[in-house]
Amino acid sequence: MDIVVLNGSPKGDTSVTMQYINYIQKKFKQHKFKIINISQRINKIVKDKAFFEGIIQSIRSGDGVIWAFPLYVFTVHSNYQRFIELIFERNVEDAFKGKYTALVATSIHFYDHTAINYMNAICDDLDMHYVDYFSAHMYDLEKEAIRKNLLIFAKNFFDAIENEAATLKSYSPVKYSPIDYVSEIRHDKIDAFNKKAIIVTDSLKNSNLRNMINKFKQSFAQRIEVVNLQDVDIKGGCLGCIKCGYNYECVYSGKDEYTEFYNHQLKTADIIIFAGTIKHRHLSFIWKMFLDRAFFNTHTPSLSGKQFGFILSGALKQVPNLRQVLETYVQWQGSHLVGFVTDEYAANIELDNQLYDLACNLVKLSALGYRKPATFLAVGGMKIFRDEIWGELRFPFVADHKAFKALKVYDFPQKNYKARIMNFILILLCKVPFIRKKIYSNKIKLSMIESLEKIVENA
Ligand SMILES: Cc1cc2nc3c(=O)[nH]c(=O)nc-3n(C[C@H](O)[C@H](O)[C@H](O)COP(=O)(O)O)c2cc1C
């Protein structure tokens, strides 16, 4: 069979993900693999129509497609996303329709599920026969059990093609027809006092987005800065070179305006609004490039203590995966998410009120310095970073290690000596049946609230 592999790594052949593909290739010599370096060659793919057509032709004539990609900031690399956008923009969806497909992803399992969800949904949008995914930790190939399972996964995929197996659609198409939003109500102006607010967007072409941004801006007594990412000189997507790992210095430093913008305009704001249009289940590839390039801060939160809002044009309610990505992004940064406003409302007035309320809440909560506790999204995610940076990834991520020590990210439970001593004593005591009975029958519930009760009493 002819299998087309769409490589999502900006590193091309020198890619961790490709080692998994190479391994499969070696073990299934009866099949022909055509590996296409999508992310690495995106400029040529965009500019050279014949080159793009050649790729599409390979897909058309192939028996199956493997989307093989590294995780980049919750989903796929911005260049890979650009390729996905091009499929729809250039109306070549028919080349993918009915093709059997599977995903091979590598990562450190930080939000690999959101990348899988995104790609699964794209495959469903393209009306492909989605068989399965294999999401490996980047060094999993070293483990025999994983290698064995990788081959089972691959065989299952090839069998599905051969047997024309029935496949399942997990995502319904996004249906979206918004109102043409025009602001109708004038609200009293809000004083942002000394709080600096910034709106970052990727395009002002979408009139709903433009009008929402304007209404939001006009809620303030002060002038609010709007930065269009298309006006910032960003030379290209993240190269995955990890030069930043040592001291947060990006390989593009001095060559474009990205880090300058990030450090001097974004990081200095108290209130940050990200505004954009949802298309093909994500914000644009320009937004994705912005998110990927912020990786020059590696795994160290760089936007802590901000109040965040999102103004989005698009069907966010139908893309909960994107909502989770954006919510985690804010939580993980140690910032506070005030809310999302989208143009999914039926009336202009509703949208006016939503935008005005967002502005009021951003200012109020910024003045109060409010930040609600992170949920599993960031608590769980941070533990993955903690373990990786303390362990296998301390080199090359030297700067993270220093920062994690300073920020007390290394909160390993082994260091909780009080809990360890208590556990030791209680486990020992519970070996005696009558003590165990006493503790488990009436002491546990009370002891769980003892310290909290004291705080309430003293309040
Ligand atoms: C800019 C950048 C962003 C990344 N984002 C994530 C992420 O969100 N989640 C994750 O688990 N790993 C993330 N990683 C780790 C890569 O997914 C992982 O190292 C992968 O195996 C690299 O594969 P490649 O060599 O094929 O590009 C990121 C790496 C880089 C350089």
PDBQT file of the ligand as one rigid body, heavy atoms in Angstrom, charges set to zero:
ROOT
HETATM    1  C1  LIG A 501       7.884  25.226  20.859  1.00  0.00    +0.000 C 
HETATM    2  C2  LIG A 501       7.577  23.897  21.436  1.00  0.00    +0.000 A 
HETATM    3  C3  LIG A 501       6.330  23.666  21.979  1.00  0.00    +0.000 A 
HETATM    4  C4  LIG A 501       6.022  22.451  22.546  1.00  0.00    +0.000 A 
HETATM    5  N1  LIG A 501       4.788  22.263  23.078  1.00  0.00    +0.000 NA
HETATM    6  C5  LIG A 501       4.483  21.086  23.679  1.00  0.00    +0.000 A 
HETATM    7  C6  LIG A 501       3.200  20.898  24.296  1.00  0.00    +0.000 A 
HETATM    8  O1  LIG A 501       2.324  21.768  24.279  1.00  0.00    +0.000 OA
HETATM    9  N2  LIG A 501       2.984  19.723  24.911  1.00  0.00    +0.000 N 
HETATM   10  C7  LIG A 501       3.919  18.729  24.951  1.00  0.00    +0.000 A 
HETATM   11  O2  LIG A 501       3.654  17.698  25.557  1.00  0.00    +0.000 OA
HETATM   12  N3  LIG A 501       5.131  18.879  24.353  1.00  0.00    +0.000 NA
HETATM   13  C8  LIG A 501       5.427  20.027  23.717  1.00  0.00    +0.000 A 
HETATM   14  N4  LIG A 501       6.642  20.192  23.126  1.00  0.00    +0.000 N 
HETATM   15  C9  LIG A 501       7.580  19.049  23.066  1.00  0.00    +0.000 C 
HETATM   16  C10 LIG A 501       7.557  18.354  21.699  1.00  0.00    +0.000 C 
HETATM   17  O3  LIG A 501       6.258  18.013  21.330  1.00  0.00    +0.000 OA
HETATM   18  C11 LIG A 501       8.387  17.079  21.724  1.00  0.00    +0.000 C 
HETATM   19  O4  LIG A 501       9.687  17.360  22.066  1.00  0.00    +0.000 OA
HETATM   20  C12 LIG A 501       8.322  16.350  20.396  1.00  0.00    +0.000 C 
HETATM   21  O5  LIG A 501       8.710  15.016  20.574  1.00  0.00    +0.000 OA
HETATM   22  C13 LIG A 501       9.238  16.982  19.360  1.00  0.00    +0.000 C 
HETATM   23  O6  LIG A 501       9.083  16.256  18.165  1.00  0.00    +0.000 OA
HETATM   24  P1  LIG A 501       9.855  16.595  16.820  1.00  0.00    +0.000 P 
HETATM   25  O7  LIG A 501      11.321  16.371  17.078  1.00  0.00    +0.000 OA
HETATM   26  O8  LIG A 501       9.281  15.609  15.860  1.00  0.00    +0.000 OA
HETATM   27  O9  LIG A 501       9.574  18.003  16.437  1.00  0.00    +0.000 OA
HETATM   28  C14 LIG A 501       6.985  21.402  22.564  1.00  0.00    +0.000 A 
HETATM   29  C15 LIG A 501       8.251  21.636  22.019  1.00  0.00    +0.000 A 
HETATM   30  C16 LIG A 501       8.546  22.865  21.469  1.00  0.00    +0.000 A 
HETATM   31  C17 LIG A 501       9.906  23.102  20.892  1.00  0.00    +0.000 C 
ENDROOT
TORSDOF 0
